[in-house]
């Protein structure tokens, strides 16, 4: 009798993993393909543009996608559609300053020739992401998969065709990415039915206020987390030229193979802890621990293999004659930092599940400050390896601060339980 329920539960878990796996695989293959085909200076410019795009995406996701997903799940069907349509309008509004920022970056890098493809791709990507998140908000994860295949795997096929035609450049790659994102956006727009389902007043001002109230702490924490990495890229560009950021991205690509695991757990743990939080923060911590520990074991095994033979891994991915094949020391340093970062990520995922978003923000802010303070002197002294050391220090600071905040959170609940007979889960959320 339980089999249908088990099958439904398995589907709810499987399809988000499949969706994220396709997106992560496409992103990984894209960065590897460009590293193997673009000149190092071009790949360095790609790394800098990509970093700024991720910062802008982080801001939009925190202010639009995250609040829309949360509020849609606690609203009526009609209100949910209204929230989704408002999210599209807010996205288009926010894309105006975002694209202006990308234009400024192009001018600062002296690459005005790629400004148009950069902003075209960014706009297409964000529109597609909006429709994708609308499908997610309705728990239609399986419906999103065809669009993911078109967007993330389709771009690899076009890049391969461009390479065979000797037409692969940074600009043509960006146009290819924009084209597949646009096609996926059209498909997912029809799937969501968002444009035709509701013609009611959007109530945009009130919805925007609700989105900001819910997303502001997430915005601060997520931007701090993103700046922790992007600050190092820009310090490298300022101190060592545009080639070296590409070298750092090539190294990070290796440890980013773990992204599906980390992102998957970061999506699951808040849901698990949110349910267990009804019985208190300690019960929520117990619920999260098995997921975090099982993922930690897999991460350590993978990173140990990479650290043991980074030369072979780099040669297998980039080619034995590549300029990226001789980056063994930076990769080893990043594997150590990745283990530390994993621990901090899991603690912050727990914070999100128990509505302690400010604690996650504080931990990420501390890591960002550590990155900014240590990056420049370490890069001056040790170059690319110094950048990797700075990232490791920043992640160590995140673990230290998040662990202290976690201990305080649990201790406060214990103190409240001793003072009052009220169940811990009903205590005020910090």
C-alpha positions in Angstrom: 0.0 0.0 0.0 2.9 2.4 0.7 4.5 1.9 -2.7 2.7 4.8 -4.5 3.7 7.1 -1.8 7.2 6.0 -1.9 7.3 6.3 -5.7 5.9 9.9 -5.4 8.5 10.8 -2.8 11.3 9.3 -4.9 10.1 11.3 -7.8 10.1 14.5 -5.8 13.7 13.8 -4.8 14.9 12.4 -8.2 13.8 15.1 -10.5 15.3 18.1 -8.7 18.6 16.1 -8.6 18.3 15.3 -12.3 17.6 18.9 -13.1 20.5 20.2 -11.1 22.8 17.5 -12.5 22.0 18.7 -16.1 22.7 22.3 -15.2 25.9 21.5 -13.4 27.1 19.2 -16.1 26.4 21.8 -18.8 28.2 24.5 -16.8 31.2 22.2 -16.2 31.5 21.2 -19.8 31.1 24.8 -21.0 34.0 26.0 -18.8 36.2 23.1 -19.8 35.4 23.5 -23.5 36.2 27.2 -23.5 39.4 26.6 -21.5 40.6 24.1 -24.1 39.8 26.3 -27.1 40.1 30.0 -26.1 43.4 31.8 -25.7 44.4 32.2 -22.0 43.8 35.9 -22.1 40.3 35.3 -23.6 39.5 32.7 -21.0 40.7 35.1 -18.3 38.2 37.7 -19.6 35.5 35.0 -19.6 36.3 34.3 -16.0 35.9 37.9 -15.0 32.6 38.4 -17.0 31.3 35.1 -15.6 32.1 36.3 -12.0 30.2 39.5 -12.4 27.3 37.7 -14.0 27.1 35.4 -11.0 27.1 38.3 -8.6 24.2 39.9 -10.4 22.4 36.6 -10.6 22.9 36.2 -6.9 21.3 39.6 -6.2 18.3 38.8 -8.5 17.9 35.3 -7.1 17.8 36.7 -3.5 15.4 39.5 -4.3 13.1 37.7 -6.8 13.4 33.9 -7.1 13.9 33.0 -3.4 10.9 35.1 -2.1 8.7 34.0 -5.0 9.4 30.3 -4.3 8.8 30.8 -0.5 5.6 32.9 -0.8 4.1 30.8 -3.6 4.2 27.7 -1.4 2.0 29.4 1.3 -0.4 31.2 -1.0 -3.6 30.3 -2.9 -3.3 29.2 -6.5 -4.5 32.5 -7.8 -2.1 34.5 -5.6 0.8 32.1 -6.6 0.3 33.0 -10.3 0.2 36.6 -9.4 3.5 36.3 -7.5 5.1 34.5 -10.4 4.0 37.1 -13.0 5.2 39.9 -10.7 8.6 38.1 -10.4 8.9 38.3 -14.2 8.1 42.1 -14.1 10.6 42.7 -11.3 13.2 40.7 -13.0 13.0 42.8 -16.2 13.2 45.9 -14.0 16.3 44.7 -12.2 18.0 43.6 -15.4 18.3 47.2 -16.5 20.9 48.2 -13.8 22.4 44.7 -14.1 23.1 45.1 -17.8 24.5 48.6 -17.2 26.9 47.1 -14.7 28.0 44.5 -17.3 28.6 47.3 -19.9 30.8 49.1 -17.3 32.8 45.9 -16.8 33.3 45.6 -20.5 34.6 49.2 -20.7 36.9 48.6 -17.7 38.4 45.5 -19.3 38.7 47.2 -22.7 36.4 44.6 -24.2 33.6 46.7 -25.6 33.4 44.3 -28.5 31.7 41.6 -26.3 29.4 43.9 -24.4 26.4 43.1 -26.7 26.8 39.3 -26.5 27.4 39.5 -22.7 24.2 41.5 -22.0 22.2 39.4 -24.5 23.2 36.2 -22.8 22.5 37.6 -19.3 19.0 38.7 -20.2 18.1 35.4 -21.9 19.5 33.4 -19.0 17.6 35.4 -16.4 14.3 35.2 -18.3 14.7 31.4 -18.7 15.6 31.2 -15.0 12.4 33.0 -14.1 10.2 30.5 -15.9 12.3 27.6 -14.5 11.7 28.8 -11.0 8.0 29.2 -11.7 7.9 25.5 -12.6 9.9 24.7 -9.4 7.5 26.7 -7.3 4.7 24.4 -8.5 6.9 21.3 -7.8 7.0 20.6 -11.6 10.7 19.6 -11.5 10.3 17.0 -14.3 8.7 19.5 -16.6 11.8 21.7 -16.3 14.2 19.0 -17.5 13.6 19.4 -21.3 14.4 23.1 -21.0 17.5 22.3 -19.0 18.7 20.0 -21.7 18.1 22.6 -24.4 19.8 25.3 -22.4 22.8 23.7 -20.8 23.6 20.7 -23.1 22.4 22.5 -26.3 25.1 25.1 -25.8 27.8 22.5 -25.7 26.6 21.1 -29.1 26.7 24.5 -30.6 30.1 25.2 -29.2 31.3 22.0 -30.7 29.9 22.9 -34.1 31.5 26.4 -33.9 34.8 24.8 -33.0 34.7 22.5 -36.0 33.9 25.5 -38.2 36.8 27.5 -36.7 34.3 30.1 -35.5 34.6 29.7 -31.8 35.3 33.0 -30.0 34.3 34.5 -26.7 31.6 36.5 -28.5 30.2 33.6 -30.5 30.2 31.4 -27.4 28.1 34.0 -25.6 25.7 34.3 -28.5 25.3 30.5 -28.5 24.6 30.5 -24.8 22.0 33.2 -25.3 20.3 31.3 -28.1 19.9 28.1 -26.1 18.7 30.0 -23.0 16.2 31.8 -25.2 14.9 28.6 -26.7 14.6 27.1 -23.3 12.8 30.2 -22.0 10.2 29.9 -24.7 9.5 26.3 -24.0 9.3 26.8 -20.2 7.1 29.9 -20.7 4.6 27.7 -22.6 4.9 24.9 -20.0 4.2 27.3 -17.1 1.3 28.9 -18.8 2.3 32.0 -16.8 1.7 34.6 -19.5 -1.9 33.5 -20.3 -3.2 32.2 -16.9 -3.9 35.4 -15.0 -4.7 38.9 -16.2 -5.4 40.4 -12.7 -3.7 43.4 -11.3 -0.1 42.5 -10.3 -0.2 44.5 -7.1 3.5 45.1 -8.0 4.4 47.6 -5.3 3.1 45.4 -2.4 4.7 42.3 -3.9 8.0 44.1 -4.4 7.9 45.1 -0.7 7.2 41.6 0.4 10.0 40.2 -1.8 12.5 42.7 -0.4 11.5 42.1 3.2 11.9 38.4 2.8 15.0 38.5 0.6 17.1 41.2 2.1 19.0 39.0 4.6 19.4 36.3 1.9 20.7 39.0 -0.4 23.3 40.2 2.1 24.5 36.7 2.9 24.6 35.4 -0.7 26.4 38.5 -2.0 29.0 38.1 0.8 29.4 34.5 -0.2 29.8 35.4 -3.9 32.2 38.3 -3.2 34.4 36.0 -1.1 35.4 34.3 -4.4 35.0 37.2 -6.9 37.2 39.6 -4.9 40.1 37.1 -5.4 39.5 37.0 -9.1 39.6 40.8 -9.4 42.7 41.1 -7.1 44.4 38.6 -9.5 43.4 40.7 -12.5 44.6 43.9 -10.9 47.9 42.5 -9.7 48.8 39.8 -12.3 46.9 40.6 -15.5 43.8 39.1 -17.2 45.4 35.7 -17.8 45.8 34.6 -14.2 42.0 34.7 -13.3 41.6 32.1 -16.1 44.1 29.9 -14.4 42.2 30.2 -11.1 39.0 29.3 -12.9 40.6 26.3 -14.5 41.6 25.1 -11.0 38.2 25.8 -9.5 36.6 23.8 -12.3 38.2 20.7 -10.8 36.8 21.1 -7.3 33.5 22.3 -8.7 32.8 18.8 -9.9 31.3 18.5 -6.3 28.7 21.2 -7.0 25.8 18.8 -7.7 26.4 17.2 -4.3 26.7 20.5 -2.5 23.8 22.2 -4.2 21.6 19.1 -3.8 22.3 18.9 -0.1 21.9 22.7 0.2 18.4 22.3 -1.2 17.5 19.2 0.9 18.8 20.2 4.3 16.7 23.4 4.7 13.6 21.4 3.9 14.5 18.6 6.3 15.4 20.9 9.1 12.4 23.1 8.6 10.1 20.2 9.2 12.1 19.0 12.2 12.3 22.5 13.6 8.7 22.2 14.8 10.3 20.0 17.5 13.1 22.4 18.2 16.5 23.4 16.8 18.3 20.5 18.4 15.9 18.1 16.6 16.5 20.0 13.4 20.2 19.6 13.8 19.8 15.9 14.4 17.8 15.6 11.2 20.4 17.5 9.1 23.4 15.6 10.5 23.1 12.3 8.5 22.8 14.2 5.2 25.8 16.4 5.9 28.0 13.6 7.1 27.2 11.3 4.2 28.0 14.1 1.8 31.2 14.9 3.7 32.5 11.4 3.3 31.9 11.5 -0.5 33.5 14.9 -0.8 36.6 13.8 1.2 37.0 10.6 -1.0 36.8 12.6 -4.2 39.0 15.4 -3.1 41.6 13.0 -1.7 41.8 11.3 -5.2 42.3 14.7 -6.8 44.9 15.8 -4.3 46.8 12.6 -4.8 47.2 13.0 -8.5 46.3 16.5 -9.7 48.6 16.4 -12.7 46.7 13.4 -14.1 43.3 15.0 -13.5 44.4 18.3 -15.1 45.9 16.5 -18.1 42.8 14.4 -18.6 40.5 17.4 -18.5 42.5 20.1 -20.3 45.0 18.0 -22.3 48.6 17.2 -21.5 50.0 20.1 -23.5 47.6 22.7 -22.0 48.8 25.7 -20.0 46.5 24.5 -17.3 48.1 21.1 -16.9 50.8 22.5 -14.6 48.6 23.8 -11.8 49.0 20.9 -9.4 49.9 23.0 -6.3 46.9 25.4 -6.6 44.6 22.5 -7.2 45.9 20.7 -4.0 45.3 23.9 -2.0 41.8 24.3 -3.4 40.9 20.7 -2.4 41.8 21.5 1.2 39.7 24.7 1.0 36.8 22.7 -0.6 36.5 20.4 2.4 36.5 23.4 4.8 34.0 25.2 2.6 31.7 22.1 2.6 31.4 22.2 6.4 30.5 25.9 6.3 28.0 25.4 3.5 26.2 22.6 5.5 26.0 24.7 8.6 24.6 27.6 6.6 22.0 25.3 5.0 20.9 24.4 8.5 20.6 28.1 9.4 18.3 28.6 6.4 16.1 25.7 7.5 15.5 27.0 11.0 14.9 30.6 9.7 18.3 31.8 11.1 19.2 33.5 7.9 21.1 36.3 9.7 23.5 33.8 11.2 24.3 32.5 7.7 24.8 36.1 6.5 27.2 36.9 9.4 29.3 33.8 8.6 29.5 34.6 4.9 30.3 38.2 5.7 33.2 37.1 7.9 34.5 34.9 5.1 34.2 37.8 2.6 36.1 40.1 4.9 38.9 37.5 5.4 39.1 37.1 1.7 39.4 40.8 1.0 42.0 41.3 3.7 44.2 38.4 2.9 44.0 38.1 -0.9 46.2 41.0 -2.0 49.2 40.4 0.2 49.1 36.6 -0.4 48.8 37.1 -4.2 51.7 39.6 -4.1 53.8 37.1 -2.2 52.7 33.8 -3.7 50.8 34.5 -6.9 48.1 32.0 -7.9 48.9 29.8 -4.9 48.5 32.8 -2.7 45.0 33.3 -4.1 44.1 29.7 -3.3 45.5 30.1 0.3 43.3 33.2 0.7 40.2 31.3 -0.3 41.2 28.6 2.2 41.6 31.1 5.0 38.2 32.7 4.1 36.5 29.3 4.3 38.2 28.5 7.7 36.9 31.8 9.0 33.4 30.9 7.8 33.6 27.5 9.6 34.8 29.1 12.8 32.1 31.8 12.9 29.3 29.5 11.7 30.2 26.9 14.4 30.2 29.5 17.1 26.8 30.8 16.0 25.5 27.3 15.8 26.7 26.6 19.3 25.0 29.8 20.5 21.8 28.9 18.7 21.5 25.5 20.3 22.6 26.8 23.7 19.9 29.5 23.6 17.3 26.8 23.0 18.6 24.7 25.9 18.4 27.8 28.2 14.9 28.6 27.1 13.8 25.0 27.7 15.2 25.1 31.2 13.5 28.4 32.0 10.1 27.6 30.4 7.9 24.5 29.9 7.1 25.8 26.4 8.4 23.5 23.7 11.6 24.7 22.1 10.1 24.6 18.6 7.7 27.4 19.6 10.4 29.6 20.9 11.1 32.8 19.0 13.3 32.4 16.0 16.4 34.5 16.2 
